[in-house]
Amino acid sequence: EGALVSGAKQLGFSFNVRTPNSVVIYALGQEETYEVLDVLEFNSNRKRMSVIVRKKGSDRIKLMTKGADSVIYERLSKNQQKFSDLTLEHLDLYANEGLRTLCIAVREIPQEEYDQWKASYDKACQALENREQAKEDAC
């Protein structure tokens, strides 16, 4: 993760402020504020961590996920894998060198889809029995 943060900074992206409900970043010299709608913590079953955000002044919702390459790759859209073969070659090369890899993916979520997911996830979070499984099923 440290390499990702360092690489992002070299490319003009930095994380500046985190509050309970928002984050402020610099992206190519511009300050951007995002409302944090939900955080889905990493666990050994999901093998990924996700955050759902809305950019200040926008109605667009984004799901941003980082995790194991195998978990991220199986969730990528089949029609938007322009660089998938080359990326897989790079991942294999890094793995053969003994390096750990981590992938990042972003997806825009329509408001209606988010609202449906949120209701399901909130219900799972309130479950009295099998809460972790219910949360996993909601994701």
Secondary structure as the mmCIF struct_conf table of DSSP 4:
data_model
#
loop_
_struct_conf.conf_type_id
_struct_conf.id
_struct_conf.beg_label_comp_id
_struct_conf.beg_label_asym_id
_struct_conf.beg_label_seq_id
_struct_conf.end_label_comp_id
_struct_conf.end_label_asym_id
_struct_conf.end_label_seq_id
HELX_RH_AL_P HELX_RH_AL_P1 GLY A 2 GLN A 10
TURN_TY1_P TURN_TY1_P1 LEU A 11 GLY A 12
STRN STRN1 PHE A 13 ARG A 18
BEND BEND1 PRO A 20 ASN A 21
STRN STRN2 SER A 22 ALA A 27
TURN_TY1_P TURN_TY1_P2 LEU A 28 GLY A 29
STRN STRN3 GLN A 30 LEU A 40
TURN_TY1_P TURN_TY1_P3 SER A 44 ARG A 46
STRN STRN4 ARG A 48 LYS A 55
TURN_TY1_P TURN_TY1_P4 LYS A 56 GLY A 57
STRN STRN5 ILE A 61 GLY A 67
HELX_RH_AL_P HELX_RH_AL_P2 ASP A 69 TYR A 73
TURN_TY1_P TURN_TY1_P5 GLU A 74 ARG A 75
BEND BEND2 LEU A 76 LEU A 76
HELX_RH_3T_P HELX_RH_3T_P1 LYS A 78 GLN A 80
TURN_TY1_P TURN_TY1_P6 LYS A 82 PHE A 83
HELX_RH_AL_P HELX_RH_AL_P3 SER A 84 ASN A 96
TURN_TY1_P TURN_TY1_P7 GLU A 97 GLY A 98
STRN STRN6 CYS A 103 ILE A 109
HELX_RH_AL_P HELX_RH_AL_P4 GLN A 111 CYS A 125
TURN_TY1_P TURN_TY1_P8 GLN A 126 GLN A 126
BEND BEND3 LEU A 128 ASN A 130
HELX_RH_AL_P HELX_RH_AL_P5 ARG A 131 ALA A 138
#
